[in-house]
Amino acid sequence: MLGVLAGFLTTVGFIPQIIKGYRTKHMDDVSLLMPLVLGAGMLLWLLYGVSLENLPIVLWNAIAFSLNMVVVGLKLRYERDRPAYR
């Protein structure tokens, strides 16, 4: 139960950033490197969970990885859509 709660809390932490980015249409304050490195770690945790057949590790890392990729997608989309500063 502790693993399920920990996974839930660390996973839903992405949701406020996603909502804010979607509403404001900019992600200037978000580093692209951070979610990319974090996503690589989540993917490794996911593979580790699969090898252990541990459902909480697999479930929460799959969801967290997906949400993290949404952050990356928003970052890339809104950087592409903003005018270049000169």
C-alpha positions, -999 to 999 in steps of 0.1 A, spaced: 0 0 0 29 23 8 43 19 -27 9 25 -43 5 58 -24 41 69 -31 37 62 -68 4 81 -69 18 112 -52 50 114 -73 30 108 -105 3 134 -99 30 160 -93 32 164 -131 -4 174 -135 -2 210 -122 27 217 -146 8 202 -175 -24 222 -167 -4 255 -162 15 250 -195 -17 241 -214 -35 272 -200 -7 297 -205 6 283 -238 42 287 -227 67 265 -209 96 290 -208 103 282 -171 107 245 -178 141 231 -187 139 206 -216 168 186 -201 151 179 -168 121 160 -181 143 142 -207 167 129 -180 138 122 -156 120 103 -184 150 81 -190 151 73 -153 114 65 -153 118 42 -183 145 23 -165 123 20 -134 95 7 -156 118 -19 -171 130 -28 -137 94 -32 -125 86 -54 -155 116 -76 -147 104 -79 -111 67 -83 -121 60 -56 -96 26 -40 -106 30 -7 -85 64 0 -101 52 -8 -136 19 11 -132 31 43 -117 62 46 -138 42 40 -170 18 67 -161 45 91 -149 66 85 -180 35 93 -201 28 125 -182 64 134 -184 63 130 -222 33 154 -222 55 180 -205 82 174 -231 56 177 -259 42 210 -245 77 224 -241 86 216 -277 53 227 -291 52 261 -273 89 268 -280 82 262 -317 51 284 -318 66 314 -300 83 341 -321 120 343 -321 135 371 -299 158 395 -318 
